[in-house]
Amino acid sequence: MRLMCTPSDDEDIPDQFHAALPDGRWHGGVTHPAAPGIAEAAQETVQAVLWQVWPVCPEHRTGVHADAGTDERPEWWCRAGEGHELCEVGELAQTLPGRQRRALRRKERRREG
């Protein structure tokens, strides 16, 4: 996911930010880059554009939802069973099985290099 900015031509209208897929497609409303709603905006884009549930709890195989969190940091929360925190928003890669996590890191290194 990327945070995409559409600059405003009018100084009275703020720039618009969207959670976008790597190819630039996005869906939904405008968000602020520091707002907790960025997680929901990213989730909405994936669901509306790709027709996929994201992110998914690896234990229960159900979609998770952003929650305000306990330390003012938003968390991904699984509501299956008794419910549990999956991870903080921004830390989803840590929930992937080892092979997928390593593949993701390799892909990120190639992009940086």
Beta strands, then each sheet from edge to edge (+ up, - down):
strand 1: 2-6
strand 2: 16-20
strand 3: 65-67
strand 4: 75-78
strand 5: 84-88
sheet 1: 1+ 2-
sheet 2: 3+ 4- 5+
end
